[in-house]
């Protein structure tokens, strides 16, 4: 039992000190990305207005990378994205740099900035 507790503690400590990862690409909602993300030029054409539509916002957000992968945001990251989008001056071609802990195809968002 002590060994298991020690292993869990070590795993938690490693995760807590894991280096942040930076992901670059276009800010997208998951609904539109699923439908059109593989289309050339989708990221450039995707608009702030679309990101703020109720259905799109409910689907969550992510980053569409150059190689056409979508890295999904965690729940708190989706809330950060809503605030980020509300403050945006740009209307389309919303390139971002997202910093956080990447696990598979989801990122625990620490920061979202314009690229």
N, C-alpha and C positions, 0 to 999 in steps of 0.2 A: 504494500500500500504506500509506503514511504517513497519507494522508487517511482511509482506512478505519479505521485504528487510532485516529486522533483522534476520529472519529465514534463509535466504540464506547466510547472513554473518556468522552466527553461524555455519552452516553446512560447509562452506568453511574453517573456522577456525579449526573446529574439524578435517577435512581431512588433513589440513596442518600440524597438530601436531600429527597425527595418528602414532602410534609406528610402526617401521619397522618390517616386518615378515621375517623369515629365512626359505628358502625352500632348502632341500637337495635331491640330486639324480643325475642321469646321464644327461649330456647335450645331447640333441637330436634335430634334425630338425623335424618340424611338419609333413612333408610328410612321412618320414620313420616311425615316431612314430604312425601315423594313420594306416599304413600298417602292422607294425610288433611290435608295442609297447607292445602288450599283450603276445608276445612270450617270454618264459623263456630265460634269458640270453641276451636279445636284447641289453640292456644298456651297458653291458660289451663288446659285440662284435662291437658295433657301432663305426665307425672310424672317425678320423679327416678328412681323405680324403673325406668321404661321406659328412660330415658337410660342406665341402667347395665346393662341386659340385653345379653348378649353380642352378639346379632345386631345390635342397635341401635348399640352402641358401635363395632362393626366397620364400620358404614356411614359413620361420620364424623359430624361435628357442624356446625351452622351457626346462623344467626339468621333467624327468620321475622319479616320486617318487617310493618308495618301494612298495606302494600299487597300482602301475600301473596307477596313474593319471598323466596327462600331464598338467603342469602349463605353460601357454603360456607367452612369453615376450611381452611387449609393443614395439612400433616401435623403440624408442630410445634404448631399451634393446636389440633388434635384432642387431642394429649397434654396441653396446658394445660387443655382443657375437661374431660378425665377427672379431673384433680386438683381442678379447681374444683367439679365435681359431687360428688366424694367428700366435700368439706368443707361442702357446702350443708346448711343447716338446713331450708330450704323444701322442701316435698314436691311442689308444683305451681305453676303460674303463675310460672314462672322467667323474669322479665324481666331482660335484661342490656344492658349497654353494652359493645361490643367496639371496641377501638381498634387500628388497624393500617393496612397499605397495601392498598387495595382495587384489584383489577384485574379488571374485568368483574364476574362473580358469585362471585369468590373473594377472601377477605381473608387476608393474612399477619398473623396475630394477634400483637399486642404485649401486649395486656392485656384481661382479661375481668373485669367487675365487675357486681354486682347493680344494677339500675336503681332 
